[in-house]
Amino acid sequence: MSNDSNDSSTIIEQKMPLTETSTARPGISSQSSSAKPIEMIKTTTSSSLKVKNRVKKIGSRWMERSSFKKHFNFLYLNNRKRAKCIYCGKMFKEGESTGNLSKHITAVHPNVDKRKESKVSEVVPEDLKPLRLSGSLMQEVLENPGVLETLLLITEGFLPFSFVRSRSWRMINRTYAVNALIDSTETLYTKIKLYKKVLNETLQLNLKDTTMVNVHFNIWTSPSNVSFLAVMVSFAPNILNMELLEQANDAKILLNNRGESRNCHLLEFVNLGRKRLTGANIYKVFGDILIRHKLVDKLGIITMNNATNNEPLDKSLFYDYLNKIKPSRYQMLGKVSVIGCANHVLNLIFERIIKTLSEDPRFREVFRKVTKLAEVMRNSTAINASLKERGIPLIPYESETRWINTWRQITVFLQNYPAYSEWFKALDPKSHTHIIKQIQTIIAFDERTIQLLTYFVKCCNIFSDLNSTFQNGEFNNLPQGIPLYYLLSHYYKQCRTALTGNHIPKTSGMDYFNGPESLSMDDKRIVLEAIRESYTYYQDDLSDLEANPLFYVAVILDPTAKQQKLNELMEEADVEFKMSKVNSFIRNFLKVQKLRYDTEEALKALKENRNNDDLLSFNIRLAPDPSKLSPPPPVEAEKNDESLEEWERYQKEPVIPGDSREEAVKWWYDHRHSYPTLFPLAMSLFYTKFTSNDVEKCFSITERLDRPYNDIATMMILRDRFSNFGLYKNGLPSDSILDGDDFDMNLDNNIYTFLPNDSDHEQENSDAMSQES
């Protein structure tokens, strides 16, 4: 393989030696809309006369006979036929030379017609992946596959670097000498640095082909008081690479390498140390990361959790910082938008519910007993082993920051309460005295309490479902924001209705608020009042969502939803009002994009015509006299109409069946030529995350690691890059190998599983002695 020095622009169609080629799905045929865009441009009388003089040339139909016509869209401007390049938008008139089309394609877009020379069918190659590898990465992988295998093993399990010095590893290395593995820490350090460099270059290669990126970040502080900042980027791949879109001939080119509509990458994982942080310092670090990865001008939407273990991240400070760095080039939205993490809002809401319930003595005691029971089950070797021997699940740990885990604790307890009770009753008082003493006061509950807990679990199940739903990349995207807002609005309305004593109909989908007849209204009111108390957090934290037109635009640009989805969620008057906001946003967006396109074309033409050899060779006789030029025609109004025509046509498109992101992406791929301006906006919104869950997963991994923090950042980045670019044989690294469970196996059967406390031991001896006497 030739080593191209310019790796950032190299496109590799690769078959990885360590990558299993997945079975290719049938190619998705590229469809084109029957409706052609009509661009209205007002011209002067003289230009109209020129059109009349070319009538015979227009009738020659040479465009339709051209073998290069597949690379162009055909349209009419004031009855004049034009050919518009699907890659760069350059226009050609019907009356011009027939060679212009071929010259343009062969000179400007030479790669798109290479398939014709080799007479290969226009089907996407099985080894053409949406996320491409740079030349330097491919060279390293192919030349030293054993090095990659070593790094994959070490990063997946976060193994200590000294692992490569072990005698057993060297024995394995000698056995497979042909595929040399790393056998020294010095080589390991060198290769880790090399792979970090070339993997970052590979990410940059793919980021170049997108428009607007979504960045999300959060801060986590470890139990040892070390803070970490994780910054991730989500983007739609290849939407600027027109040649690759055509070459692929398949919507999979807009998905990730596993065929999912998820494309989230860890930019950096920063150890911030033990110093107390301020919002200003955090944003400075964040801004430096954007600059390093050349994302300032592509920054569109930021998803953040605005509550950390340090000082809250004030949005106003963030906007102040953005005003300093001035993102501009790819500002599709006019400015950077900051949205809150949906799961963070759900957590705040549920925190309010739990704290309000804890003010009631009965609930406070229930939460205490269940938490204590979960703790004993985990910490007592004898109880843990006894329950596992009978196949009875343990109550999960409670997280101090994830309040929904309290609901999970109660749910698991209720699901297994009969089994816990039977297990406890079956304990032998003589041989299990210590176990009985530990839990007899925390395992017994009366029937009324069980009914009340069951009512609480059913009424609040919606928060667990939503939390789990947004862990799924299929739902963790901007179009899901509006359904969430109106679902919770409906939820609180039904709760208020139940509080008044009215019956909730089954058709509402929330008749669980009725509860069983055996449960008194006073008991139900405890739960309902706690839910109502949380409504303030719903209003405060989701009000930005309801007022932000971007969320509604995302729904409308989803071909599986469109306005039909809004009609299902809200009243007719609300739909009209929100649609007016959407129309206003889209109109402005299209006008800005049209102006940017015209400006870029003008600058390009100026650059092409400029004589850079000698700026002083200016000749006044060759320059036009401004006083003799005709004034430009007043075309602004019609240009606006032209820019809106694409939007008006899209609104007439029918809603397509299905509700998956992949189906929506496929539709936009098939219609990208019909809606060239809306296409990148829709794709960018599909890939905008509504939660910072991916960042949270980074912290979850870090929390489980039992090793120093000085090399975790690099290991996290390598692990993420290997996974996203398909180096784990197109699979995902296993996080379960990081979970240490001391009770999974008992290989040493000859050891004691329990030693009684001294007090218990002395008590047993005392009882024995008194019996003997």
C-alpha positions in Angstrom: 0.0 0.0 0.0 1.3 3.4 -0.9 1.8 5.8 2.0 0.0 9.0 1.1 1.4 11.8 3.0 -1.9 13.6 3.1 -3.8 11.1 5.2 -6.6 13.5 6.0 -7.9 13.4 2.5 -7.4 9.7 1.7 -10.4 7.6 1.2 -9.7 3.9 1.8 -12.1 1.1 0.8 -10.8 -1.5 3.2 -11.2 -5.1 4.2 -9.8 -5.3 7.7 -7.8 -8.4 8.6 -9.5 -8.4 12.0 -12.9 -7.3 10.7 -15.6 -9.7 9.7 -17.5 -8.4 6.8 -21.2 -8.3 7.7 -23.8 -9.6 5.4 -24.7 -6.8 3.1 -28.3 -5.8 2.9 -29.8 -5.4 -0.5 -29.0 -2.1 -2.0 -31.5 0.7 -1.5 -32.4 2.0 -4.9 -31.9 5.7 -5.3 -35.2 7.3 -6.0 -35.9 10.7 -7.4 -39.0 12.8 -6.9 -41.1 13.2 -10.0 -41.6 16.9 -9.0 -38.7 19.0 -10.3 -37.7 22.2 -8.5 -38.8 25.3 -10.3 -36.5 28.2 -9.8 -38.0 31.5 -10.6 -35.5 34.2 -11.4 -36.5 37.6 -12.7 -34.5 38.8 -15.7 -34.2 41.9 -17.8 -35.9 42.4 -21.2 -32.5 42.0 -23.0 -32.0 38.6 -21.4 -35.5 37.5 -22.4 -34.6 38.3 -26.0 -31.5 36.1 -25.7 -33.7 33.2 -24.6 -36.0 33.6 -27.7 -32.9 33.5 -30.0 -31.9 30.1 -28.5 -35.2 28.3 -29.0 -33.7 26.0 -31.7 -30.8 25.1 -29.5 -33.0 24.2 -26.6 -34.9 21.8 -28.8 -31.8 19.8 -29.6 -32.2 17.7 -26.4 -28.4 17.1 -26.2 -28.6 17.1 -22.4 -30.8 14.1 -22.4 -28.5 12.2 -24.8 -25.4 13.0 -22.8 -23.8 9.9 -21.1 -23.0 12.2 -18.2 -26.6 13.1 -17.4 -26.7 10.9 -14.3 -24.5 13.4 -12.6 -26.9 16.3 -13.1 -30.4 17.4 -12.2 -32.4 19.1 -14.9 -34.6 22.1 -14.3 -36.0 25.2 -16.0 -35.2 28.9 -15.2 -37.7 31.1 -17.0 -38.3 28.4 -19.6 -34.6 27.9 -20.1 -33.4 24.3 -19.5 -30.4 24.0 -17.1 -28.2 21.1 -15.9 -27.2 21.4 -12.2 -24.3 19.3 -10.9 -25.5 17.1 -8.0 -22.1 17.4 -6.4 -21.3 21.1 -6.4 -24.4 22.8 -7.8 -22.7 24.4 -10.8 -25.2 25.3 -13.6 -24.9 24.7 -17.4 -27.2 26.1 -20.0 -28.8 23.9 -22.8 -27.3 26.0 -25.5 -23.7 25.5 -24.4 -21.3 23.0 -25.8 -22.1 19.3 -25.1 -18.6 18.8 -23.9 -19.1 21.1 -20.8 -20.7 18.4 -18.8 -18.0 15.8 -19.4 -15.2 18.3 -18.9 -16.8 19.4 -15.6 -17.1 15.8 -14.2 -13.7 14.6 -15.4 -11.9 17.7 -14.1 -13.7 18.6 -10.9 -15.2 15.2 -9.8 -12.9 12.6 -11.4 -13.6 9.8 -8.8 -17.3 9.5 -9.5 -16.9 8.0 -13.0 -14.1 5.6 -12.3 -16.6 2.7 -12.1 -17.5 3.3 -15.7 -13.9 2.7 -16.8 -13.7 -0.7 -15.0 -17.2 -1.6 -16.1 -18.1 -2.5 -12.5 -21.8 -2.5 -11.5 -22.9 0.5 -9.5 -23.5 -1.4 -6.2 -22.0 -0.3 -3.0 -18.9 -2.5 -2.2 -19.3 -4.6 0.8 -16.1 -3.3 2.3 -17.0 0.4 1.8 -17.8 1.6 5.3 -19.5 4.9 6.3 -16.7 5.7 8.7 -13.5 5.6 6.7 -10.0 4.9 8.0 -7.1 7.2 7.2 -4.2 6.0 5.2 -1.8 6.0 8.1 -4.1 3.9 10.3 -4.7 1.4 7.5 -0.9 1.1 6.9 -0.3 0.5 10.6 -3.1 -2.1 10.9 -1.9 -4.0 7.8 1.8 -4.0 8.6 1.5 -4.8 12.4 -1.8 -6.7 13.1 -0.3 -8.3 16.2 0.2 -4.8 17.7 -3.4 -4.0 17.1 -4.5 -7.2 18.7 -2.5 -6.5 21.8 -3.9 -3.0 22.1 -7.5 -4.3 21.6 -7.0 -6.7 24.5 -5.4 -4.2 26.8 -7.9 -1.4 26.2 -11.1 -3.5 26.3 -10.2 -4.8 29.8 -8.1 -1.8 31.0 -5.3 -4.2 31.7 -2.2 -3.0 33.5 0.6 -2.2 31.1 3.0 -4.5 32.9 0.9 -7.3 31.5 3.1 -7.4 28.4 6.1 -8.3 30.5 4.6 -11.4 32.0 6.3 -14.8 31.2 3.0 -16.3 30.0 2.4 -13.5 27.5 5.9 -13.9 26.1 5.3 -17.6 25.7 2.1 -16.8 23.7 4.1 -14.3 21.7 6.7 -16.9 20.8 4.0 -19.4 19.8 2.5 -16.9 17.3 5.8 -15.3 16.2 4.5 -14.6 12.7 1.9 -12.2 14.1 4.2 -10.4 16.6 2.5 -9.1 19.7 3.8 -6.3 21.9 6.2 -7.7 24.5 7.7 -4.6 26.2 6.2 -1.6 28.0 8.4 0.7 26.0 7.0 -0.6 22.7 3.5 -0.5 24.2 3.8 3.2 25.2 5.1 4.0 21.7 2.3 2.2 19.9 -0.4 3.7 22.2 0.8 7.2 21.3 1.0 6.3 17.6 -2.6 4.8 17.6 -4.0 7.7 19.5 -2.5 10.0 16.8 -3.7 8.1 13.8 -7.1 7.4 15.3 -7.6 11.1 16.0 -6.6 11.8 12.4 -9.2 9.3 11.3 -11.9 11.0 13.3 -10.9 14.3 11.7 -11.2 12.8 8.3 -14.8 11.8 8.9 -15.7 15.1 10.7 -14.6 17.1 7.5 -17.6 15.6 5.6 -20.3 16.8 7.9 -22.0 20.2 8.4 -23.3 20.8 11.9 -22.1 18.7 14.9 -23.8 18.1 18.3 -21.4 18.2 21.2 -22.4 16.9 24.7 -20.4 17.0 27.9 -20.5 16.5 31.6 -18.3 16.4 34.7 -18.0 13.6 37.2 -16.1 13.6 40.5 -14.7 10.3 41.8 -15.0 9.2 45.4 -11.3 10.3 45.8 -12.4 13.8 44.7 -10.8 13.7 41.3 -12.9 15.4 38.6 -13.2 14.4 35.0 -14.6 16.2 32.0 -15.9 14.0 29.1 -16.7 15.7 25.8 -18.3 13.7 23.0 -19.4 14.6 19.4 -22.3 13.3 17.5 -22.6 13.9 13.7 -24.2 12.6 10.5 -21.5 11.0 8.4 -20.7 11.9 4.8 -23.5 14.4 4.2 -21.0 16.8 2.5 -19.3 14.1 0.5 -21.5 14.1 -2.6 -19.2 11.8 -4.5 -19.2 9.1 -1.8 -23.0 9.4 -1.5 -23.4 8.6 -5.2 -20.8 5.9 -5.1 -22.4 4.1 -2.2 -25.9 4.1 -3.8 -27.2 2.9 -0.4 -28.5 4.8 2.6 -26.2 2.8 4.9 -23.5 5.3 4.0 -25.3 7.7 6.4 -25.3 5.3 9.3 -22.5 4.0 11.4 -20.4 1.0 10.6 -22.9 -1.3 12.4 -25.8 0.0 10.4 -27.2 2.1 13.2 -28.4 5.7 13.2 -25.9 6.5 16.0 -22.5 8.1 15.5 -21.1 9.4 18.8 -17.4 9.7 19.5 -15.4 10.6 22.6 -13.4 13.7 21.7 -11.5 13.9 25.0 -11.6 12.6 28.5 -9.8 15.1 30.7 -8.5 14.6 34.3 -9.2 18.0 36.0 -7.5 17.0 39.3 -8.8 17.8 42.8 -9.2 21.5 42.5 -12.6 23.1 42.9 -13.8 24.1 39.5 -15.6 27.2 38.3 -17.9 27.5 35.3 -15.4 29.8 33.5 -12.5 27.4 33.9 -14.6 24.5 32.6 -15.7 26.4 29.5 -12.1 27.4 28.8 -11.1 23.7 28.8 -14.1 22.9 26.7 -13.3 25.6 24.2 -9.7 24.4 23.9 -11.0 21.0 23.0 -13.3 22.4 20.3 -10.3 24.3 18.8 -8.0 21.3 18.9 -10.5 19.2 17.0 -11.4 22.0 14.5 -15.1 22.0 15.6 -15.7 25.7 16.4 -17.2 26.5 13.0 -19.3 23.3 12.9 -20.7 23.6 16.4 -24.5 23.7 16.2 -26.2 22.2 19.4 -24.7 21.5 22.8 -26.3 18.9 25.0 -25.3 19.3 28.6 -26.2 18.2 32.1 -26.2 21.6 33.9 -25.8 20.1 37.4 -22.5 18.7 38.5 -20.7 17.9 41.7 -18.9 21.1 41.3 -20.3 24.6 40.5 -23.4 24.5 38.3 -22.6 25.2 34.6 -24.4 28.4 34.0 -25.7 28.7 30.4 -25.1 32.4 30.4 -21.4 31.9 31.0 -21.4 29.4 28.2 -23.0 31.9 25.7 -20.5 34.5 26.8 -17.6 32.2 25.9 -19.2 31.3 22.6 -19.4 35.0 21.8 -15.6 35.1 22.2 -14.8 32.2 19.9 -17.5 33.2 17.4 -18.6 30.0 15.7 -19.6 31.0 12.2 -18.7 29.0 9.1 -21.3 26.2 9.2 -23.8 28.0 11.4 -26.9 26.3 9.9 -28.9 27.5 12.8 -27.7 31.1 13.0 -26.3 30.5 16.5 -25.3 27.7 18.9 -28.2 26.2 20.9 -27.7 24.7 24.4 -30.2 22.0 25.4 -30.5 20.2 28.7 -30.1 16.5 29.1 -33.6 14.8 29.2 -32.5 12.1 31.6 -31.2 14.7 33.9 -34.6 16.4 34.0 -36.3 13.1 34.6 -33.9 12.5 37.5 -34.7 15.9 39.0 -38.4 15.2 38.7 -38.1 11.8 40.4 -35.8 13.2 43.1 -38.6 15.6 44.1 -41.1 12.8 44.2 -38.8 10.6 46.5 -38.0 13.5 48.8 -41.7 14.5 49.1 -42.6 10.9 49.8 -39.9 10.7 52.5 -41.6 13.4 54.4 -44.4 10.8 55.1 -43.3 8.6 58.1 -44.4 5.3 56.5 -42.6 5.9 53.3 -39.5 7.1 55.1 -39.4 3.9 57.1 -40.0 1.7 54.0 -37.2 3.4 52.1 -34.9 2.9 55.1 -35.7 -0.8 55.5 -35.4 -1.7 51.8 -32.1 0.2 51.5 -30.8 -1.6 54.5 -31.9 -4.9 53.2 -30.1 -4.3 49.9 -27.0 -3.4 51.8 -27.1 -6.5 53.9 -27.7 -8.8 50.9 -24.6 -7.4 49.3 -22.3 -7.2 52.3 -23.1 -10.4 54.1 -21.3 -13.4 52.5 -23.7 -15.9 54.1 -26.9 -14.1 53.1 -25.6 -13.5 49.6 -24.6 -17.1 49.0 -27.8 -18.4 50.5 -30.0 -16.3 48.2 -27.9 -17.1 45.1 -28.1 -20.8 45.9 -31.9 -20.6 45.7 -31.8 -18.4 42.6 -33.4 -15.4 44.4 -32.3 -12.0 43.0 -30.6 -9.5 45.2 -32.0 -6.0 45.6 -29.8 -3.6 43.6 -27.7 -0.9 45.1 -29.1 2.6 45.4 -27.2 5.4 43.7 -26.8 8.6 45.5 -27.3 10.6 42.3 -29.6 8.5 40.2 -32.9 8.8 42.0 -34.7 6.4 39.7 -32.7 3.6 41.3 -34.9 4.0 44.4 -37.8 3.0 42.2 -35.9 0.0 40.9 -35.0 -1.1 44.4 -38.7 -1.0 45.5 -39.7 -2.8 42.3 -37.2 -5.6 42.7 -38.2 -5.9 46.3 -41.9 -6.2 45.5 -41.3 -8.7 42.6 -39.4 -11.0 45.0 -41.0 -10.3 48.3 -42.8 -13.6 48.4 -39.5 -15.4 47.7 -37.7 -13.4 50.3 -40.4 -14.2 52.9 -40.3 -17.9 52.1 -36.5 -18.0 52.2 -36.5 -16.2 55.6 -39.1 -18.6 57.1 -37.1 -21.6 55.9 -33.9 -20.5 57.8 -32.9 -22.8 60.6 -33.0 -20.8 63.9 -30.0 -22.9 65.3 -27.6 -22.8 62.3 -28.7 -19.3 61.0 -29.0 -17.3 64.1 -26.7 -14.6 62.8 -28.7 -14.2 59.6 -32.0 -14.0 61.4 -30.7 -11.4 63.8 -29.5 -9.3 60.9 -32.7 -9.0 58.9 -35.7 -10.0 61.0 -36.5 -6.3 61.7 -36.2 -5.2 58.0 -37.8 -8.0 56.0 -41.3 -7.9 57.5 -44.0 -5.6 55.9 -47.8 -5.5 56.5 -50.2 -6.0 53.6 -51.3 -2.3 53.5 -47.6 -1.2 53.1 -47.1 -3.7 50.2 -50.3 -2.3 48.5 -49.1 1.3 48.9 -45.6 0.4 47.5 -47.2 -1.4 44.6 -49.3 1.7 43.8 -46.2 3.9 44.0 -44.3 1.6 41.6 -47.1 1.6 39.0 -47.8 5.3 39.1 -44.0 6.1 38.7 -43.2 3.3 36.2 -43.3 5.9 33.4 -40.1 7.5 34.6 -38.2 4.2 34.6 -39.5 3.5 31.1 -38.5 6.9 29.8 -35.1 6.6 31.4 -34.5 3.2 29.7 -35.9 4.4 26.4 -33.4 7.3 26.1 -30.6 4.8 26.8 -31.4 3.5 23.3 -29.8 5.4 20.4 -32.9 4.9 18.4 -34.8 7.3 20.7 -32.0 9.4 22.0 -32.4 12.2 19.3 -33.9 15.6 19.0 -37.3 14.5 17.3 -38.2 12.7 20.5 -38.2 15.9 22.6 -41.7 17.1 21.8 -43.4 13.6 22.4 -41.6 13.6 25.8 -42.9 17.0 26.7 -46.5 16.3 25.8 -46.5 12.8 27.3 -45.5 14.3 30.7 -48.0 17.1 30.3 -50.7 14.4 29.8 -49.3 12.5 32.8 -49.6 15.5 35.2 -53.2 16.2 34.0 -54.3 12.7 34.8 -52.6 12.9 38.2 -54.5 16.1 39.0 -57.7 14.4 37.9 -57.1 11.5 40.2 -56.4 13.8 43.1 -59.9 15.2 42.8 -61.3 11.7 43.2 -62.4 11.3 39.6 -62.0 8.1 37.7 -59.3 7.9 35.0 -60.6 6.1 31.9 -58.6 3.2 30.5 -58.3 4.9 27.1 -56.0 7.5 28.7 -53.4 4.8 29.1 -52.9 6.0 32.7 -55.7 4.3 34.6 -53.1 3.0 37.1 -53.8 6.3 38.9 -57.1 4.7 40.0 -55.4 2.1 42.1 -57.0 -0.9 43.7 -60.3 -0.4 45.5 -58.8 -1.9 48.7 -56.4 1.1 48.8 -57.9 4.1 50.6 -57.9 7.6 49.0 -55.8 8.9 51.9 -53.1 6.4 51.0 -53.3 7.2 47.3 -53.2 10.9 48.0 -49.7 10.5 49.5 -48.3 9.3 46.2 -50.4 11.6 44.0 -49.4 14.7 46.0 -45.7 13.8 45.7 -46.1 13.5 41.9 -48.0 16.8 41.7 -45.2 18.5 43.7 -42.7 17.5 41.0 -44.7 19.4 38.3 -42.6 22.6 39.0 -39.4 20.8 37.9 -41.2 19.6 34.7 -42.2 23.2 34.0 -38.9 24.8 34.8 -36.6 22.4 33.1 -38.6 21.5 30.1 -39.9 25.0 29.3 -36.9 25.6 27.1 -37.8 22.6 25.1 -41.4 23.7 24.5 -40.3 27.2 23.4 -37.4 26.0 21.2 -38.6 25.8 17.5 -35.7 23.4 16.8 -37.5 20.5 18.5 -40.6 21.1 16.4 -38.5 21.4 13.2 -36.9 18.1 14.0 -40.3 16.4 14.2 -41.6 18.0 10.9 -38.4 16.9 9.1 -38.9 13.4 10.3 -40.8 11.8 7.3 -42.3 9.2 9.7 -43.9 11.9 11.8 -44.2 15.4 10.3 -47.2 17.5 11.2 -49.3 14.4 11.8 -47.3 13.7 15.0 -48.1 17.2 16.3 -51.8 16.7 15.6 -51.6 13.6 17.8 -49.9 15.4 20.7 -51.6 18.8 21.0 -54.8 20.8 20.4 -55.4 22.3 16.9 -54.8 25.9 18.0 -51.4 24.8 19.5 -50.5 23.0 16.3 -51.2 26.1 14.2 -49.1 28.3 16.5 -46.2 25.9 16.5 -46.3 25.4 12.8 -46.1 29.1 12.3 -42.9 29.0 14.4 -41.6 26.2 12.3 -42.4 27.9 9.0 -40.7 31.1 10.2 -37.6 29.1 11.2 -37.4 27.2 8.0 -37.9 30.3 5.8 -35.1 32.1 7.5 -32.9 29.0 7.3 -33.4 28.6 3.6 -32.8 32.3 2.9 -29.6 32.2 4.9 -28.4 29.1 3.1 -29.3 30.6 -0.3 -27.4 33.8 0.6 -24.4 31.8 1.8 -24.4 29.7 -1.4 -24.6 32.8 -3.6 -21.8 34.5 -1.6 -19.5 31.4 -1.9 -20.2 31.2 -5.6 -19.3 34.8 -6.1 -16.1 34.5 -4.0 -15.2 31.4 -6.0 -15.7 33.2 -9.3 -13.7 36.2 -8.1 -10.9 33.9 -7.0 -10.8 32.1 -10.3 -10.7 35.3 -12.4 -8.1 37.0 -10.2 -4.6 37.4 -11.6 -2.4 36.5 -8.7 0.9 36.6 -10.6 1.1 40.4 -10.7 -1.4 42.5 -8.8 0.1 45.6 -10.3 -0.7 44.5 -13.9 -4.2 46.1 -13.5 -5.4 47.6 -16.9 -8.1 50.2 -16.7 -9.0 49.7 -20.3 -9.9 46.1 -19.6 -12.0 46.9 -16.6 -15.7 47.7 -17.1 -16.8 51.3 -16.4 -19.3 51.1 -13.4 -21.2 54.1 -14.7 -22.1 52.3 -17.9 -23.3 49.1 -16.3 -27.1 48.5 -16.0 -28.4 48.4 -12.5 -29.1 44.9 -11.1 -32.7 43.7 -11.5 -34.8 43.7 -8.3 -34.8 39.9 -7.8 -34.7 39.7 -4.0 -38.4 38.9 -3.6 -38.4 36.1 -6.1 -35.1 34.7 -4.8 -36.9 34.4 -1.5 -39.8 32.5 -3.2 -37.3 30.3 -4.9 -35.6 29.4 -1.6 -39.0 28.5 -0.1 -40.2 26.4 -2.9 -38.2 23.4 -1.6 -39.9 23.7 1.8 -43.4 23.9 0.3 -42.8 20.8 -1.8 -41.5 18.9 1.2 -44.6 19.7 3.3 -46.8 18.0 0.6 -44.9 14.8 0.9 -46.9 12.0 2.6 -45.9 10.6 5.9 -44.1 7.3 5.3 -44.9 4.1 7.3 -42.6 3.0 10.1 -41.0 4.9 13.0 -37.3 4.0 13.1 -34.5 6.4 12.5 -33.0 4.1 9.8 -36.3 4.4 7.8 -36.2 8.2 8.1 -32.5 8.3 7.1 -33.3 6.0 4.1 -36.1 8.4 3.0 -33.8 11.4 3.1 -31.0 9.6 1.3 -33.4 8.7 -1.5 -34.7 12.3 -1.7 -31.5 14.2 -1.1 -31.4 15.6 -4.7 -35.0 16.8 -4.4 -34.4 18.7 -1.1 -30.7 19.5 -1.2 -30.9 22.3 1.4 -33.2 20.5 3.9 -31.3 17.2 3.7 -28.2 18.2 5.8 -30.4 20.0 8.3 -32.7 17.0 8.8 -29.7 14.6 9.1 -28.0 16.8 11.6 -31.1 17.0 13.8 -31.5 13.2 13.6 -28.0 12.9 15.0 -28.4 15.4 17.7 -28.6 13.8 21.2 -31.4 14.6 23.5 -29.5 13.2 26.5 -25.8 13.0 27.7 -26.2 9.2 28.3 -23.1 8.4 26.3 -21.0 10.7 28.5 -22.5 9.0 31.6 -21.4 5.6 30.3 -17.8 6.9 30.3 -18.1 7.8 33.9 -19.7 4.5 34.8 -16.7 2.7 33.3 -14.3 4.9 35.1 -16.1 4.4 38.4 -15.7 0.6 38.1 -12.0 0.7 37.4 -9.6 -0.2 40.2 -6.4 1.5 38.8 -4.7 4.8 38.9 -6.2 7.6 36.9 -3.1 8.8 35.1 -3.6 6.8 32.0 -7.4 6.3 31.9 -8.1 9.2 29.5 -6.0 7.7 26.7 -7.3 4.2 27.3 -10.9 5.6 27.1 -10.2 7.3 23.8 -8.5 4.3 22.2 -11.4 2.0 23.4 -13.9 4.4 21.9 -12.1 4.8 18.6 -11.5 1.0 18.2 -15.2 0.4 18.8 -16.6 3.1 16.5 -14.2 2.3 13.6 -15.0 -1.4 13.6 -11.7 -2.7 14.9 -13.4 -5.0 17.5 -14.5 -7.1 14.5 -17.5 -4.8 14.0 -18.6 -5.6 17.5 -18.6 -3.6 20.8 -16.1 -4.0 23.7 -17.6 -5.9 26.6 -18.2 -3.7 29.7 -19.3 -6.7 31.7 -15.6 -7.8 32.0 -15.1 -4.7 34.2 -17.6 -5.9 36.8 -16.0 -7.8 39.6 -18.5 -10.0 41.5 -16.9 -11.9 44.4 -19.9 -14.2 44.6 -20.1 -15.5 41.1 -17.9 -18.5 41.8 -16.7 -20.3 44.9 -13.7 -22.2 43.7 -12.3 -22.7 47.2 -14.9 -25.0 48.7 -12.8 -25.7 51.8 -13.0 -22.1 53.2 -15.5 -20.7 55.7 -18.2 -18.6 54.0 -19.0 -17.0 57.3 -17.4 -16.2 60.6 -19.8 -15.0 63.3 -19.2 -11.7 65.1 -17.5 -12.0 68.4 -20.7 -11.1 70.3 -22.7 -13.8 68.4 -19.9 -16.4 69.1 -19.8 -15.5 72.8 -23.6 -15.6 73.0 -23.7 -19.1 71.4 -21.0 -20.4 73.8 -22.8 -18.9 76.7 -26.0 -20.7 75.6 -24.2 -24.0 75.2 -22.6 -23.7 78.7 -25.9 -22.9 80.4 -27.5 -25.9 78.7 -24.7 -28.3 79.9 -25.0 -27.0 83.5 
